[in-house]
Amino acid sequence: MAEMERFEPTGDALLIAVEHMARYLLASRFVEGHTVLDAACGTGYGATMLQRAGAASVMALDIEPDAAVHFDGPVTGADLALLPFADNSFDRVVCFEAIEHVAAPGDALDEFARVLAPGGMLFISTPNRDHNVPGNPFHEFEFTFDEFTHALEKRFVHVKVLGQQPYAASSIGVLPASLRPSLDHVASRPLAALQSLPADGAQYMVAVASDHELPDIDTLTVLGDSVELRWWHQQLADSHAAANEAARREQVTITDHDALRNQIHELGARLLVAEHTAADVAPLRHEAEVLRANLAGSIDDNVGIVGRAERAERELAAIKATKTMRIVAPMRRVYGRMRRMAGRPT
């Protein structure tokens, strides 16, 4: 069985509450003095409603029995496709909004037929695939109206498939002061306008099946609180605002992504140019290194020459500063003049 959705009467919204409770109110009309199995009882609020409607006994069953916090009677843990009860154990079997969670719904229907006593009645509901919001991740299989009718008629002689459609209603008359969902206080009123709703065009299908002829079933309407519509409108507005904001952020992300992609392309082109430039520069860099080495050698040679010249100048200055040079220098000057006078080279 797929993971279960559970209605919580003390926490969920009122329009959801009346949708769920209407089904149990319908079954409650036919349970007085009878043994009842509430298959897939969930939190147990429905089992309590059936008990308070005068059932001789109510057995609640759920894949997670600890969830039945709103029922004080016996609760059994089991799968709908394998009920732990003997044949002909119950006068009434109730199973609302659960068959779509079963991987093999036909097996569950076989089990319901098996545990029903002769003349017993099955009350069962499920979404209509043609008119329900698609894509519920908790559902294993959803019936169409024809599929659901055919599956029941294979197992029961008499079948009535009714349509259930959630509405926001307006009523004129004396109504209870509070219509908040609870186990003690549920309001129901017939609404003639809904009698024209075709059963195969409703969002949900509520079927009654038996091997004996079925009684007449009057139209049932459970009214919610129209004030709550303001809350739903606000939820819808918030959802639209959140969706618009998400779309805006997505567009910003796309714009940023495009800008980044363009920047990456530009950097890639610049890198390619740099790589080509680097390839051209490599020989020039080698030539520069050679010239730099030659220049360093020339500088070293020049430094050596300058050093030797400086040393020679220092040596010459030292020689000139000696006493011998001071004595010989005047004689060399006289000798030079005499040679020039004689016409000889000095």
Backbone torsions as a table, in degrees:
resi	resn	phi	psi	omega
1	MET	NA	137.5	178.8
2	ALA	-68.2	163.7	177.5
3	GLU	-55.9	141.8	-172.3
4	MET	-93.5	143.3	166.2
5	GLU	-91.1	138.3	-177.2
6	ARG	-127.7	127.5	174.1
7	PHE	-82.3	132.2	179.0
8	GLU	-113.8	107.1	-172.9
9	PRO	-64.1	-22.6	-178.8
10	THR	-93.4	-2.2	-176.3
11	GLY	-129.8	-31.9	-176.3
12	ASP	-76.1	162.5	-177.2
13	ALA	-65.2	154.3	-173.9
14	LEU	-64.0	-40.4	-179.5
15	LEU	-63.3	-29.5	174.1
16	ILE	-75.4	-36.7	-178.7
17	ALA	-62.6	-48.0	-177.4
18	VAL	-66.2	-31.6	176.6
19	GLU	-60.0	-45.4	-178.4
20	HIS	-75.2	-42.5	-175.3
21	MET	-69.8	-27.5	178.9
22	ALA	-58.9	-37.5	-179.5
23	ARG	-65.0	-43.9	179.7
24	TYR	-70.1	-31.4	175.7
25	LEU	-64.1	-38.7	177.2
26	LEU	-62.4	-48.4	-179.9
27	ALA	-66.2	-32.0	-177.6
28	SER	-61.4	-23.5	179.4
29	ARG	-67.8	-15.9	-170.2
30	PHE	-125.4	16.1	-175.4
31	VAL	-108.3	-7.7	-174.4
32	GLU	-59.6	125.2	178.9
33	GLY	78.8	6.9	-175.9
34	HIS	-114.7	156.3	173.1
35	THR	-83.0	135.3	-170.6
36	VAL	-130.0	138.5	169.8
37	LEU	-111.6	120.6	173.0
38	ASP	-97.8	94.7	-176.0
39	ALA	-84.3	129.3	-172.6
40	ALA	64.0	61.2	-173.3
41	CYS	-75.0	-15.6	-179.6
42	GLY	63.3	-126.3	-177.6
43	THR	-80.0	-4.3	173.0
44	GLY	91.4	0.8	-179.1
45	TYR	-62.5	-37.2	-178.5
46	GLY	-69.8	-38.3	177.4
47	ALA	-61.4	-37.6	177.0
48	THR	-66.7	-40.1	177.1
49	MET	-61.7	-41.5	178.8
50	LEU	-66.5	-39.4	178.6
51	GLN	-62.7	-44.3	-178.9
52	ARG	-72.9	-16.7	177.2
53	ALA	-80.4	-1.0	174.8
54	GLY	104.2	16.5	177.4
55	ALA	-62.2	144.0	178.3
56	ALA	-64.7	-38.1	175.6
57	SER	-159.7	151.9	178.2
58	VAL	-130.5	123.8	172.0
59	MET	-106.4	122.5	178.1
60	ALA	-97.5	142.2	-179.6
61	LEU	-138.3	138.0	177.7
62	ASP	-156.6	152.9	177.8
63	ILE	-64.4	-24.9	175.2
64	GLU	-124.8	84.9	-173.2
65	PRO	-61.5	-26.0	179.8
66	ASP	-66.7	-14.1	-179.8
67	ALA	-73.5	-18.9	-174.0
68	ALA	-78.5	63.6	-175.0
69	VAL	-77.9	-13.7	-178.3
70	HIS	-102.3	18.0	179.2
71	PHE	-133.2	129.2	-178.0
72	ASP	-94.2	-4.4	-178.1
73	GLY	-87.2	-169.0	-177.7
74	PRO	-70.7	139.4	179.1
75	VAL	-130.1	132.0	179.8
76	THR	-116.6	140.7	176.5
77	GLY	-97.4	120.7	180.0
78	ALA	-167.1	164.8	175.4
79	ASP	-87.2	146.4	-178.6
80	LEU	-64.4	-27.5	-178.6
81	ALA	-82.7	-0.2	179.4
82	LEU	-149.7	78.9	-175.9
83	LEU	-78.0	135.3	-177.2
84	PRO	-87.7	46.0	-177.7
85	PHE	-130.8	154.2	178.9
86	ALA	-73.1	163.2	175.4
87	ASP	-58.3	148.5	173.7
88	ASN	58.5	37.4	-174.6
89	SER	-84.9	-23.3	-171.0
90	PHE	-133.5	147.5	174.5
91	ASP	-81.2	-30.2	-179.2
92	ARG	-134.9	137.2	171.8
93	VAL	-121.4	127.0	179.5
94	VAL	-116.8	129.0	178.3
95	CYS	-147.0	100.7	-175.5
96	PHE	-110.3	128.9	174.5
97	GLU	53.1	49.9	179.4
98	ALA	-136.6	-30.1	-174.9
99	ILE	-61.2	-27.4	179.6
100	GLU	-72.1	-12.5	178.4
101	HIS	-91.7	-1.0	-176.3
102	VAL	-98.4	131.1	-178.9
103	ALA	-65.2	-34.2	178.6
104	ALA	-121.4	79.0	-175.5
105	PRO	-61.1	-29.6	177.9
106	GLY	-61.1	-36.0	178.2
107	ASP	-64.9	-39.6	178.5
108	ALA	-65.4	-42.3	177.6
109	LEU	-62.4	-37.9	176.2
110	ASP	-61.7	-40.6	-179.8
111	GLU	-67.0	-39.8	178.0
112	PHE	-61.6	-44.1	179.1
113	ALA	-63.8	-35.9	-177.4
114	ARG	-67.5	-43.7	-174.0
115	VAL	-84.0	-8.1	177.8
116	LEU	-77.2	134.6	175.7
117	ALA	-73.1	159.7	176.5
118	PRO	-54.5	131.6	-177.0
119	GLY	82.0	1.9	179.8
120	GLY	-72.0	166.6	-176.8
121	MET	-128.0	137.1	175.0
122	LEU	-104.2	129.2	172.3
123	PHE	-113.2	119.3	-173.7
124	ILE	-145.1	142.7	178.7
125	SER	-133.9	156.4	178.5
126	THR	-164.5	155.8	178.1
127	PRO	-66.9	149.5	174.0
128	ASN	-89.7	115.9	-174.3
129	ARG	-59.1	-31.1	-177.6
130	ASP	-76.0	-16.0	-174.3
131	HIS	-130.7	0.8	179.2
132	ASN	-95.1	157.5	176.4
133	VAL	-65.5	123.8	-175.3
134	PRO	-77.1	166.4	170.4
135	GLY	87.9	19.6	177.5
136	ASN	-68.9	118.2	-174.8
137	PRO	-71.4	-12.7	-178.3
138	PHE	-88.3	-11.2	-173.5
139	HIS	-93.0	133.6	174.7
140	GLU	-84.0	-41.1	-176.5
141	PHE	-156.4	137.0	175.5
142	GLU	-119.3	133.9	-179.7
143	PHE	-84.0	151.4	159.9
144	THR	-85.2	172.3	179.8
145	PHE	-60.8	-45.8	-178.4
146	ASP	-66.5	-40.1	179.4
147	GLU	-64.1	-42.7	-179.1
148	PHE	-66.0	-45.0	179.1
149	THR	-61.1	-46.1	-178.8
150	HIS	-63.5	-41.9	-179.7
151	ALA	-62.4	-37.4	178.8
152	LEU	-74.4	-40.0	-178.7
153	GLU	-67.6	-21.4	174.7
154	LYS	-68.3	-22.9	-171.7
155	ARG	-116.4	-15.9	-177.4
156	PHE	-134.4	147.9	-178.8
157	VAL	-74.9	-40.0	-176.6
158	HIS	-118.0	129.2	-177.6
159	VAL	-139.7	132.1	169.5
160	LYS	-123.4	122.3	177.1
161	VAL	-109.4	114.4	-179.1
162	LEU	-99.8	157.8	175.3
163	GLY	-99.5	140.0	173.6
164	GLN	-122.0	124.9	-179.3
165	GLN	-128.0	120.9	176.9
166	PRO	-67.8	136.0	177.8
167	TYR	-134.9	156.3	162.7
168	ALA	-97.5	116.3	-170.2
169	ALA	-110.7	162.8	174.1
170	SER	-127.8	130.6	-176.0
171	SER	-127.5	142.9	175.4
172	ILE	-110.7	123.5	-178.1
173	GLY	148.7	-170.0	-179.9
174	VAL	-88.8	117.3	-179.7
175	LEU	-120.0	155.5	175.6
176	PRO	-58.6	151.5	-177.5
177	ALA	-64.9	-33.0	-178.5
178	SER	-128.7	132.9	176.6
179	LEU	-116.0	24.2	177.4
180	ARG	-61.8	145.1	-177.1
181	PRO	-66.8	130.9	175.2
182	SER	-158.0	171.6	178.0
183	LEU	-79.8	-16.2	-174.1
184	ASP	-100.5	-19.5	-167.6
185	HIS	-138.3	99.9	176.7
186	VAL	-133.1	129.5	-178.1
187	ALA	-101.8	139.4	176.6
188	SER	-135.4	141.7	178.3
189	ARG	-144.3	138.5	173.9
190	PRO	-69.8	146.7	178.9
191	LEU	-134.3	106.3	-171.0
192	ALA	-60.6	-32.5	-176.8
193	ALA	-61.6	-26.6	-177.3
194	LEU	-80.4	-10.8	-177.3
195	GLN	-67.2	-20.0	-179.5
196	SER	-85.5	-3.6	-179.0
197	LEU	-67.8	120.7	177.5
198	PRO	-68.5	137.0	-176.1
199	ALA	-61.9	-33.9	-176.9
200	ASP	-81.6	-0.6	-179.9
201	GLY	-108.8	5.8	-177.4
202	ALA	-89.0	163.4	-179.5
203	GLN	-70.8	-36.3	-179.8
204	TYR	-121.9	153.0	175.9
205	MET	-114.7	127.5	176.7
206	VAL	-118.1	115.8	-174.3
207	ALA	-112.7	147.6	171.6
208	VAL	-122.7	127.4	-175.5
209	ALA	-136.4	146.4	-179.3
210	SER	-163.1	161.3	171.9
211	ASP	-82.8	-12.4	176.6
212	HIS	-106.8	161.0	-179.6
213	GLU	-59.4	138.2	-175.5
214	LEU	-87.9	148.5	176.1
215	PRO	-75.0	167.7	173.6
216	ASP	-66.0	141.7	-179.8
217	ILE	-122.8	112.1	-178.3
218	ASP	-75.6	158.8	175.5
219	THR	-64.2	137.1	-179.7
220	LEU	-124.3	130.7	176.2
221	THR	-129.4	130.3	175.2
222	VAL	-111.1	122.8	-175.2
223	LEU	-91.1	138.9	173.9
224	GLY	-98.6	-166.9	-179.7
225	ASP	-105.1	115.8	-176.6
226	SER	-64.5	-24.2	178.0
227	VAL	-59.4	-30.3	-178.7
228	GLU	-65.0	-21.1	179.0
229	LEU	-59.3	-30.2	176.7
230	ARG	-60.2	-40.2	178.6
231	TRP	-63.7	-43.4	179.6
232	TRP	-64.5	-41.1	177.6
233	HIS	-60.9	-40.1	179.3
234	GLN	-66.3	-40.2	177.0
235	GLN	-61.7	-42.0	179.6
236	LEU	-64.9	-43.5	178.4
237	ALA	-62.1	-42.3	178.5
238	ASP	-63.0	-39.7	179.6
239	SER	-64.3	-43.4	178.6
240	HIS	-64.0	-41.7	179.2
241	ALA	-62.7	-42.5	178.9
242	ALA	-64.1	-40.1	179.2
243	ALA	-65.3	-42.0	178.8
244	ASN	-64.9	-40.5	178.6
245	GLU	-65.2	-40.2	177.7
246	ALA	-63.7	-40.1	178.0
247	ALA	-64.6	-39.9	178.9
248	ARG	-63.2	-45.7	179.5
249	ARG	-63.5	-36.4	178.6
250	GLU	-64.2	-41.7	179.1
251	GLN	-65.1	-40.6	176.9
252	VAL	-61.8	-42.1	178.9
253	THR	-62.2	-42.1	179.3
254	ILE	-63.6	-43.7	179.1
255	THR	-61.7	-45.5	178.5
256	ASP	-62.7	-39.4	180.0
257	HIS	-64.0	-43.0	178.6
258	ASP	-63.1	-42.3	179.0
259	ALA	-62.9	-42.9	179.4
260	LEU	-64.8	-40.4	179.0
261	ARG	-63.1	-41.9	177.4
262	ASN	-63.4	-39.7	178.7
263	GLN	-63.7	-40.4	178.6
264	ILE	-63.3	-41.7	178.6
265	HIS	-62.8	-41.9	179.2
266	GLU	-63.4	-44.7	178.7
267	LEU	-64.4	-35.6	177.6
268	GLY	-63.9	-41.4	178.6
269	ALA	-65.2	-41.9	179.0
270	ARG	-64.8	-37.5	178.3
271	LEU	-64.5	-39.4	178.8
272	LEU	-63.1	-44.0	177.2
273	VAL	-61.0	-42.7	-179.8
274	ALA	-63.0	-37.9	179.3
275	GLU	-65.9	-41.5	177.1
276	HIS	-64.3	-42.5	178.4
277	THR	-61.8	-41.4	178.8
278	ALA	-62.4	-36.5	178.9
279	ALA	-65.2	-37.2	177.7
280	ASP	-73.4	-31.8	-175.5
281	VAL	-76.4	-25.5	-175.0
282	ALA	-56.0	-48.3	177.8
283	PRO	-63.2	-39.5	178.7
284	LEU	-63.3	-38.0	179.3
285	ARG	-63.9	-38.8	179.4
286	HIS	-65.0	-44.1	179.5
287	GLU	-62.3	-40.0	179.1
288	ALA	-63.9	-38.8	178.2
289	GLU	-62.9	-40.6	178.5
290	VAL	-63.7	-46.6	179.5
291	LEU	-61.6	-39.5	179.9
292	ARG	-63.9	-39.1	178.0
293	ALA	-66.5	-41.7	178.9
294	ASN	-64.2	-43.1	179.3
295	LEU	-61.6	-39.9	178.6
296	ALA	-63.0	-38.0	178.5
297	GLY	-66.6	-41.9	179.4
298	SER	-63.6	-41.4	178.1
299	ILE	-61.0	-40.9	179.1
300	ASP	-63.6	-42.3	179.1
301	ASP	-63.2	-45.1	-179.3
302	ASN	-61.6	-39.8	177.8
303	VAL	-62.0	-38.7	179.5
304	GLY	-65.8	-42.1	179.6
305	ILE	-64.0	-47.5	179.3
306	VAL	-59.3	-39.5	179.8
307	GLY	-63.8	-41.8	-179.4
308	ARG	-67.4	-40.0	179.1
309	ALA	-63.2	-41.5	179.4
310	GLU	-64.3	-39.4	178.8
311	ARG	-65.6	-39.7	179.6
312	ALA	-64.1	-41.6	178.8
313	GLU	-62.3	-40.9	179.8
314	ARG	-66.0	-40.5	179.2
315	GLU	-64.6	-42.6	179.9
316	LEU	-63.5	-42.5	179.1
317	ALA	-63.7	-36.2	179.3
318	ALA	-67.4	-39.3	180.0
319	ILE	-66.2	-43.6	179.9
320	LYS	-62.6	-26.8	-177.4
321	ALA	-84.2	-4.3	-178.1
322	THR	-76.1	161.2	-179.0
323	LYS	-66.4	-37.1	-179.4
324	THR	-58.7	-45.8	-178.7
325	MET	-66.0	-31.6	180.0
326	ARG	-70.0	-31.3	178.8
327	ILE	-79.5	-44.0	-173.4
328	VAL	-75.7	-28.8	-173.9
329	ALA	-58.0	-44.7	179.8
330	PRO	-65.4	-36.5	179.9
331	MET	-65.8	-38.2	179.8
332	ARG	-66.3	-34.6	179.1
333	ARG	-68.4	-42.0	178.5
334	VAL	-64.3	-42.0	180.0
335	TYR	-62.7	-38.1	-179.5
336	GLY	-67.2	-40.6	-179.6
337	ARG	-66.5	-38.5	-179.7
338	MET	-64.1	-38.9	-179.6
339	ARG	-68.4	-39.5	-179.6
340	ARG	-66.3	-37.6	179.5
341	MET	-66.8	-32.9	-178.9
342	ALA	-81.7	-2.4	179.8
343	GLY	76.4	21.0	178.4
344	ARG	-103.3	150.6	177.1
345	PRO	-63.4	143.7	178.5
346	THR	-80.5	NA	NA
